[in-house]
Amino acid sequence: MAWRFDQAVIRGELDNTQPGRVQVRLEVLGREEPILLDLAGNAWRDIAGSRLRFVNPSPKPQFTLPPGSGVKTGHVGDITASRKVKVFTVPEEEWKAAYREGRIDTVPTEMRNSLYLEWFSDDLGRCVVESADFEIEVAEHVWQMDEDEEAAQRMANLHAMREYLADIIQRPSAPEDGTYDDELRQEDFTEEKWEEQLKASDRLNDASMEAYDKYEEDEESEEKIAYVMGWDHIIEDMADAQEGVEPSDDDPPEKKRRREWIEAMNEACEALEEEEEMADEATDDDEEMDEAEDDGLDSVRNHPLNQQSRAFIRRIFDEMKSAGIEDIREPGLDHPLDRFLSHAMQISGKLAAATSMMPRRRPQAGIDTETGHVLALTKRCLNWANEALAALQELSEDPAHAAHGALFESWQTELFSLRDGITDLRRGLQAG
């Protein structure tokens, strides 16, 4: 994921007076030395050819800052002081209260210009400093960028984002003959194979989150997200739809395969909608429920680990409220409490997914597709439990939370119990 540390920026300077070169100096809380950048490329037209200075009126420390010293090299991403963002027009306490009460959509907002400073570092990857609160001063332009030059720079930035996300996704190479082997084999459903699939899914999710975070509000969001994600087939389909191109027998095999998949998914969605409509029409006293399905749902709801993890999450938030522990902090601060909550909720969610597969652990064509998946998911739950315990240890050592030591210790005890239960489940599955 991108490095984001705008909260910790004290002040900064940007110099694009030399065409094709952007130099940046950032003073950051928590670093003795400033961050120095020497980047290839240009800013957008509003900054290109000038010097820009900015000051953060309310800098705040952040837990995660980019490491290293000296001058960092790389190339520019999008750099502008005119990016439009939506910001709240009420005090921080008011919108936080609205968030807690589930009425954040009622809080008034307005569009403001924001400084958006993005670059791709040779050793750190993508970095972003973005804020609508900085006080900005732009000096007179030494040279002027025309519209064609800006369009070329923006296209280069899109391509840089595409290459960066491709490194995250790590797509496997397509078969040379364009054909795929659909045969099911037991060795394709081991814990290790499922873990590979889960990691690939994580990488794809991380990449898509970065793409949507950057382009979601863009007027050409669909096209840009598809491009940077490498979804060239979606771009092709959008172009066909705009031009009214009809399917043809002469289409490439991959395009035919994609069309068949879309048709199958549409049919599945239509079938699901029909089932939901039929369910809505059923009366409340209709007791003709399939007992086997009911038992399967009950086995998921009543699985001891599922019950324990759900109860633990409810307990955490109840005790946080009673103890007066604030569960909303500034975005991007990477607070240990955020990490603890995130990992605890991930455990609960994935345990629900894993236990839902337990009733389906029946061989299909002699192949068990579920056990390896459950083992891979529960292995992740163990890792999250260890990460949650580490975050709790950080909280226990934080003087600001000294009064909550006994509470954190009780959470730690419950996490140990949950982790032991997951370990026992895995041993049973591995034993067959």
C-alpha positions as CSV (number, residue, x, y, z in Angstrom):
1,M,0.0,0.0,0.0
2,A,1.1,3.6,-0.5
3,W,2.9,5.5,2.1
4,R,0.7,8.3,3.4
5,F,1.9,10.7,6.1
6,D,0.4,14.1,5.4
7,Q,-0.7,14.5,9.0
8,A,2.9,14.5,10.1
9,V,4.1,17.0,7.5
10,I,5.2,20.3,9.2
11,R,6.1,22.2,6.0
12,G,7.4,21.6,2.5
13,E,8.8,23.0,-0.6
14,L,8.5,21.9,-4.2
15,D,10.6,23.2,-7.2
16,N,9.6,22.4,-10.8
17,T,11.4,25.4,-12.4
18,Q,13.6,23.0,-14.3
19,P,11.5,21.2,-17.0
20,G,11.4,17.4,-16.4
21,R,12.7,17.6,-12.8
22,V,10.8,18.1,-9.5
23,Q,12.7,18.6,-6.3
24,V,10.9,18.3,-3.0
25,R,11.8,19.0,0.7
26,L,9.5,17.8,3.5
27,E,9.9,18.5,7.2
28,V,8.1,15.7,9.1
29,L,7.3,15.2,12.8
30,G,9.3,12.3,14.1
31,R,12.2,12.7,11.7
32,E,15.4,14.6,12.5
33,E,16.3,15.0,8.9
34,P,13.9,16.3,6.1
35,I,12.7,14.0,3.3
36,L,14.5,15.1,0.1
37,L,13.3,14.0,-3.3
38,D,14.7,14.4,-6.8
39,L,12.1,13.2,-9.2
40,A,11.9,12.8,-13.0
41,G,8.9,14.4,-14.7
42,N,6.7,17.5,-14.2
43,A,3.7,18.6,-12.1
44,W,0.4,19.6,-13.6
45,R,0.0,23.0,-15.3
46,D,-1.0,24.8,-12.1
47,I,2.4,24.1,-10.5
48,A,4.7,23.2,-13.5
49,G,7.4,25.8,-14.0
50,S,7.1,27.3,-10.5
51,R,8.1,26.9,-6.8
52,L,5.5,26.0,-4.2
53,R,5.7,26.3,-0.4
54,F,3.2,24.8,2.0
55,V,2.7,24.8,5.8
56,N,0.5,22.4,7.8
57,P,-1.2,24.5,10.5
58,S,-1.8,21.5,12.7
59,P,0.8,18.8,12.3
60,K,0.2,15.5,14.2
61,P,2.6,12.6,14.8
62,Q,2.0,9.4,12.8
63,F,3.2,5.9,13.7
64,T,4.2,5.0,10.2
65,L,6.8,7.1,8.3
66,P,8.9,6.3,5.3
67,P,12.4,5.1,6.3
68,G,15.7,6.1,5.0
69,S,17.8,9.3,4.7
70,G,19.5,11.3,2.0
71,V,18.0,12.3,-1.4
72,K,15.4,9.8,-2.7
73,T,15.1,9.4,-6.5
74,G,12.2,8.2,-8.5
75,H,9.5,9.7,-10.8
76,V,6.5,11.9,-10.3
77,G,2.9,10.9,-10.0
78,D,0.1,13.4,-10.1
79,I,1.2,16.7,-8.5
80,T,-1.3,19.5,-8.3
81,A,-2.7,22.1,-5.9
82,S,-6.1,22.1,-7.6
83,R,-7.4,18.5,-6.9
84,K,-11.0,18.8,-5.7
85,V,-11.9,17.0,-2.5
86,K,-15.0,16.8,-0.3
87,V,-14.4,18.1,3.3
88,F,-16.6,18.5,6.3
89,T,-17.7,22.0,7.2
90,V,-18.4,21.3,10.9
91,P,-15.9,20.9,13.8
92,E,-14.1,17.6,14.2
93,E,-16.0,16.6,17.3
94,E,-19.3,17.1,15.5
95,W,-18.6,14.8,12.5
96,K,-17.0,12.2,14.8
97,A,-20.2,12.2,16.9
98,A,-22.2,11.8,13.7
99,Y,-20.1,8.9,12.7
100,R,-20.6,7.1,16.0
101,E,-24.4,7.6,15.7
102,G,-24.6,6.4,12.1
103,R,-25.6,9.7,10.6
104,I,-22.4,10.7,8.9
105,D,-24.3,11.2,5.6
106,T,-26.1,14.1,7.2
107,V,-23.0,16.1,7.9
108,P,-22.6,19.1,5.6
109,T,-19.6,19.1,3.2
110,E,-18.1,21.3,0.6
111,M,-15.6,20.9,-2.3
112,R,-12.1,22.4,-1.8
113,N,-8.8,22.5,-3.6
114,S,-6.3,20.1,-2.2
115,L,-2.6,19.7,-2.5
116,Y,-1.9,16.3,-4.0
117,L,1.7,15.3,-4.1
118,E,2.3,11.8,-5.4
119,W,5.6,10.2,-6.4
120,F,7.0,6.7,-7.1
121,S,10.2,6.1,-5.2
122,D,12.8,3.7,-6.5
123,D,13.0,2.0,-3.1
124,L,9.7,2.8,-1.3
125,G,7.1,2.5,-4.1
126,R,4.2,4.9,-4.1
127,C,4.0,7.8,-1.7
128,V,1.2,10.4,-1.3
129,V,0.9,13.6,0.6
130,E,-2.6,15.0,0.3
131,S,-4.4,17.7,2.3
132,A,-6.9,20.5,1.9
133,D,-5.7,22.1,5.1
134,F,-2.2,23.2,4.0
135,E,-1.5,26.9,3.6
136,I,0.0,27.1,0.1
137,E,2.0,29.7,-1.7
138,V,2.9,29.4,-5.4
139,A,5.7,31.5,-6.9
140,E,5.6,33.1,-10.3
141,H,6.0,30.5,-13.2
142,V,9.4,30.4,-14.8
143,W,8.1,28.4,-17.8
144,Q,4.6,27.5,-18.9
145,M,3.3,24.0,-19.6
146,D,0.8,23.8,-22.5
147,E,-2.3,21.5,-22.6
148,D,-0.7,18.9,-24.8
149,E,2.3,18.6,-22.4
150,E,0.0,18.3,-19.4
151,A,-2.0,15.6,-21.2
152,A,1.2,13.7,-21.9
153,Q,2.3,14.0,-18.3
154,R,-1.0,12.8,-17.0
155,M,-0.9,9.8,-19.4
156,A,2.7,9.0,-18.1
157,N,1.4,9.2,-14.5
158,L,-1.4,6.8,-15.4
159,H,1.1,4.4,-16.9
160,A,3.3,4.7,-13.8
161,M,0.3,3.8,-11.6
162,R,-0.5,0.8,-13.8
163,E,3.1,-0.5,-13.5
164,Y,3.1,0.0,-9.8
165,L,-0.2,-1.9,-9.3
166,A,1.0,-4.6,-11.7
167,D,4.0,-5.2,-9.3
168,I,1.5,-5.5,-6.5
169,I,-0.9,-7.9,-8.3
170,Q,1.8,-10.2,-9.7
171,R,-0.4,-11.8,-12.3
172,P,0.7,-15.2,-13.6
173,S,1.4,-15.5,-17.3
174,A,-1.4,-16.6,-19.6
175,P,-1.1,-19.9,-21.3
176,E,0.7,-19.5,-24.7
177,D,-2.1,-21.4,-26.6
178,G,-4.8,-19.4,-24.8
179,T,-6.5,-22.6,-23.3
180,Y,-7.1,-23.3,-19.7
181,D,-7.1,-26.7,-17.9
182,D,-10.4,-26.9,-16.0
183,E,-9.9,-30.5,-14.7
184,L,-10.2,-30.8,-10.9
185,R,-7.3,-32.4,-9.0
186,Q,-6.9,-33.0,-5.3
187,E,-3.4,-31.5,-5.3
188,D,-5.0,-28.2,-6.4
189,F,-7.0,-27.9,-3.2
190,T,-4.3,-28.3,-0.5
191,E,-3.8,-25.8,2.3
192,E,-0.8,-24.5,0.5
193,K,-2.6,-24.0,-2.8
194,W,-5.5,-22.2,-1.1
195,E,-3.0,-20.0,0.7
196,E,-1.5,-19.0,-2.7
197,Q,-5.0,-18.1,-3.9
198,L,-5.8,-16.1,-0.8
199,K,-2.5,-14.2,-1.2
200,A,-3.3,-13.5,-4.8
201,S,-6.7,-12.3,-3.7
202,D,-5.1,-10.0,-1.1
203,R,-2.8,-8.5,-3.7
204,L,-5.6,-7.9,-6.1
205,N,-7.7,-6.3,-3.3
206,D,-4.9,-4.1,-2.2
207,A,-4.3,-2.9,-5.7
208,S,-8.0,-2.2,-6.4
209,M,-8.3,-0.3,-3.1
210,E,-5.5,2.0,-4.2
211,A,-7.0,2.5,-7.6
212,Y,-10.5,3.3,-6.3
213,D,-9.1,5.5,-3.6
214,K,-7.3,7.6,-6.2
215,Y,-9.8,7.7,-9.0
216,E,-13.3,7.1,-7.5
217,E,-14.3,10.7,-7.7
218,D,-12.7,11.3,-11.1
219,E,-15.1,12.0,-14.1
220,E,-13.4,9.2,-16.0
221,S,-13.2,6.9,-13.0
222,E,-14.3,3.6,-14.7
223,E,-11.9,4.0,-17.6
224,K,-8.9,5.0,-15.4
225,I,-9.5,2.3,-12.8
226,A,-9.7,-0.3,-15.5
227,Y,-6.5,1.0,-17.2
228,V,-4.3,1.1,-14.0
229,M,-5.7,-2.3,-12.9
230,G,-4.7,-3.8,-16.2
231,W,-8.3,-4.7,-17.0
232,D,-7.8,-4.2,-20.7
233,H,-10.7,-6.5,-21.5
234,I,-13.1,-4.2,-19.6
235,I,-11.8,-1.2,-21.6
236,E,-12.4,-3.3,-24.8
237,D,-15.9,-4.2,-23.6
238,M,-16.7,-0.6,-22.8
239,A,-15.5,0.5,-26.2
240,D,-17.6,-2.1,-27.9
241,A,-20.7,-1.0,-25.9
242,Q,-20.1,2.6,-26.9
243,E,-19.7,1.8,-30.5
244,G,-22.5,-0.8,-30.7
245,V,-20.2,-3.7,-31.7
246,E,-22.1,-7.0,-31.7
247,P,-20.6,-10.4,-30.6
248,S,-19.2,-12.3,-33.5
249,D,-18.0,-15.9,-34.2
250,D,-14.7,-14.4,-35.3
251,D,-14.0,-13.0,-31.8
252,P,-10.9,-14.2,-30.1
253,P,-11.3,-17.3,-27.8
254,E,-10.6,-15.2,-24.7
255,K,-13.3,-12.8,-25.6
256,K,-15.8,-15.6,-26.2
257,R,-14.9,-17.2,-22.9
258,R,-15.4,-13.9,-21.1
259,R,-18.8,-13.4,-22.7
260,E,-19.9,-16.9,-21.7
261,W,-18.8,-16.2,-18.1
262,I,-20.7,-12.9,-18.0
263,E,-23.8,-14.6,-19.3
264,A,-23.5,-17.4,-16.7
265,M,-23.1,-14.8,-13.9
266,N,-26.1,-12.8,-15.2
267,E,-28.2,-16.0,-15.2
268,A,-27.1,-16.8,-11.7
269,C,-28.0,-13.4,-10.5
270,E,-31.4,-13.6,-12.1
271,A,-32.0,-17.0,-10.5
272,L,-31.0,-15.6,-7.1
273,E,-33.3,-12.6,-7.5
274,E,-36.2,-15.0,-8.3
275,E,-35.4,-17.0,-5.2
276,E,-35.4,-13.9,-3.0
277,E,-38.8,-12.8,-4.5
278,M,-40.2,-16.2,-3.7
279,A,-38.9,-16.0,-0.2
280,D,-40.4,-12.5,0.3
281,E,-43.8,-13.9,-0.7
282,A,-43.7,-16.7,1.8
283,T,-45.8,-16.2,4.9
284,D,-44.3,-15.9,8.4
285,D,-46.0,-19.2,9.5
286,D,-44.5,-21.2,6.7
287,E,-42.6,-24.0,8.4
288,E,-41.8,-26.1,5.4
289,M,-38.1,-25.5,5.7
290,D,-35.5,-28.0,4.6
291,E,-34.3,-29.5,7.9
292,A,-30.9,-30.4,6.5
293,E,-30.3,-26.8,5.5
294,D,-31.5,-25.5,8.8
295,D,-29.2,-27.9,10.7
296,G,-26.3,-26.7,8.5
297,L,-27.0,-23.0,9.3
298,D,-27.3,-23.9,13.0
299,S,-24.0,-25.7,12.9
300,V,-22.4,-22.5,11.6
301,R,-24.1,-20.2,14.1
302,N,-23.5,-22.5,17.0
303,H,-20.0,-23.6,16.3
304,P,-18.1,-22.8,19.5
305,L,-15.3,-20.8,17.9
306,N,-17.9,-18.8,15.9
307,Q,-19.8,-18.0,19.1
308,Q,-16.7,-17.2,21.0
309,S,-15.3,-14.8,18.4
310,R,-18.6,-12.9,18.0
311,A,-19.0,-12.6,21.7
312,F,-15.5,-11.3,22.0
313,I,-16.1,-8.6,19.4
314,R,-19.3,-7.5,21.2
315,R,-17.5,-7.5,24.5
316,I,-14.6,-5.4,23.2
317,F,-16.8,-2.6,22.0
318,D,-19.0,-2.7,25.1
319,E,-16.0,-2.5,27.4
320,M,-14.4,0.3,25.3
321,K,-17.5,2.3,25.6
322,S,-17.7,1.7,29.4
323,A,-14.0,2.6,29.8
324,G,-14.3,5.7,27.7
325,I,-11.8,4.5,25.1
326,E,-12.2,6.4,21.8
327,D,-12.5,4.2,18.8
328,I,-12.1,7.0,16.2
329,R,-8.7,8.4,15.5
330,E,-7.2,10.5,12.7
331,P,-6.9,8.5,9.5
332,G,-3.5,7.2,8.6
333,L,-2.1,7.2,12.2
334,D,-1.7,3.4,12.3
335,H,-2.6,3.4,16.0
336,P,-2.1,0.0,17.8
337,L,-5.8,0.1,19.0
338,D,-6.8,0.3,15.3
339,R,-4.6,-2.7,14.5
340,F,-6.0,-4.7,17.4
341,L,-9.6,-4.0,16.4
342,S,-8.9,-4.8,12.8
343,H,-7.2,-8.1,13.5
344,A,-9.9,-9.1,16.0
345,M,-12.7,-8.4,13.5
346,Q,-10.8,-10.2,10.8
347,I,-10.6,-13.3,13.0
348,S,-14.3,-13.2,13.6
349,G,-15.2,-12.8,10.0
350,K,-12.9,-15.5,8.6
351,L,-13.9,-17.9,11.4
352,A,-17.5,-17.4,10.2
353,A,-16.4,-18.2,6.7
354,A,-14.4,-21.2,7.7
355,T,-17.1,-22.7,9.9
356,S,-19.7,-22.2,7.1
357,M,-17.6,-24.6,5.0
358,M,-17.5,-27.3,7.6
359,P,-20.9,-28.8,6.7
360,R,-19.8,-28.9,3.0
361,R,-16.7,-31.0,3.6
362,R,-17.9,-33.8,1.4
363,P,-15.9,-35.2,-1.6
364,Q,-17.0,-33.9,-5.0
365,A,-16.0,-36.4,-7.7
366,G,-13.6,-37.9,-5.1
367,I,-12.1,-34.5,-4.4
368,D,-12.2,-32.6,-1.1
369,T,-12.2,-28.9,-2.0
370,E,-13.1,-27.5,1.4
371,T,-10.6,-28.8,4.0
372,G,-7.6,-27.1,2.5
373,H,-9.6,-23.8,2.3
374,V,-10.6,-24.1,6.0
375,L,-7.0,-24.8,7.0
376,A,-5.7,-21.8,5.0
377,L,-8.3,-19.5,6.5
378,T,-7.7,-20.7,10.1
379,K,-3.9,-20.3,9.6
380,R,-4.6,-16.6,8.8
381,C,-6.7,-16.4,11.9
382,L,-3.7,-17.6,14.0
383,N,-1.5,-14.9,12.3
384,W,-4.1,-12.2,13.1
385,A,-4.3,-13.4,16.7
386,N,-0.6,-13.0,17.0
387,E,-0.7,-9.5,15.4
388,A,-3.6,-8.5,17.7
389,L,-1.6,-9.7,20.8
390,A,1.4,-7.6,19.6
391,A,-0.9,-4.5,19.3
392,L,-2.3,-5.2,22.8
393,Q,1.3,-5.3,24.1
394,E,1.9,-1.9,22.5
395,L,-1.2,-0.5,24.1
396,S,-0.2,-1.8,27.5
397,E,3.1,0.0,27.3
398,D,1.5,3.3,26.2
399,P,1.4,5.7,29.2
400,A,-1.8,7.2,27.7
401,H,-3.6,3.9,28.4
402,A,-2.0,3.1,31.8
403,A,-5.4,3.1,33.4
404,H,-6.7,0.3,31.1
405,G,-4.0,-2.3,31.8
406,A,-6.3,-4.8,33.5
407,L,-8.8,-4.5,30.6
408,F,-6.1,-5.2,28.0
409,E,-4.9,-8.1,30.1
410,S,-8.4,-9.7,30.0
411,W,-8.6,-9.2,26.2
412,Q,-5.2,-10.9,26.0
413,T,-6.4,-13.9,28.0
414,E,-9.5,-14.2,25.7
415,L,-7.3,-14.0,22.6
416,F,-5.0,-16.8,23.9
417,S,-8.2,-18.9,24.5
418,L,-9.4,-18.2,21.0
419,R,-6.0,-19.0,19.5
420,D,-5.9,-22.3,21.3
421,G,-9.4,-23.2,20.0
422,I,-8.3,-22.5,16.4
423,T,-5.2,-24.6,16.9
424,D,-7.3,-27.5,18.1
425,L,-9.6,-27.2,15.1
426,R,-6.7,-27.3,12.7
427,R,-5.2,-30.3,14.4
428,G,-8.6,-32.2,14.0
429,L,-8.8,-31.3,10.3
430,Q,-5.2,-32.3,9.7
431,A,-5.8,-35.6,11.4
432,G,-8.6,-36.3,9.0
